[in-house]
């Protein structure tokens, strides 16, 4: 497999993740509690559907949701899962230990381990992931991406949605199977 094809395959896993998160986060939401502050609202077994112009963009499920007293942050804990949709079809499923949404900035933090699965079977695992709405960037730490026999690992992945640039840093390793080669 050529280096160009491998980069395109890796980008095929990371780019949909970032684009879908970016689409989902263009609208205000809520999530994270300031340390030591009691929540204003606590829900158990919650499911929240995010729509834009009537079309389902994402669905967030968690065993527990807490909204901060100032209503700025919402923290999803207890098996939080986000399903991201495009044209009515689920394109991504994101899981983490907790998901924190900042209603004021539309920034999102997913604390890990983080597991992302695409509809095409691509996987991304990370220690944590943060979406900056202003910068239109997804930054993930301790990342492993896999698609079929191909795997890429790096200490940090930065995906810039505006420029569609994927930057891997910190000991990036790439593994792939060459056609005709013995394992």
Secondary structure by P-SEA (a helix, b strand, c coil): ccaaaaaaaaaaaaaaaaaaaaaaacccccccccccccccccccbbbbbbbccccccccccccbbbbcccccbbbbccbbbbbbbccccccbbbbccbbbbbccccbbbbcccbbbbcccbbbbbcccccccccccbbbbcbbbbbcccbbbbccbbbbbcccbbbbbccbbbbbbbcccccc
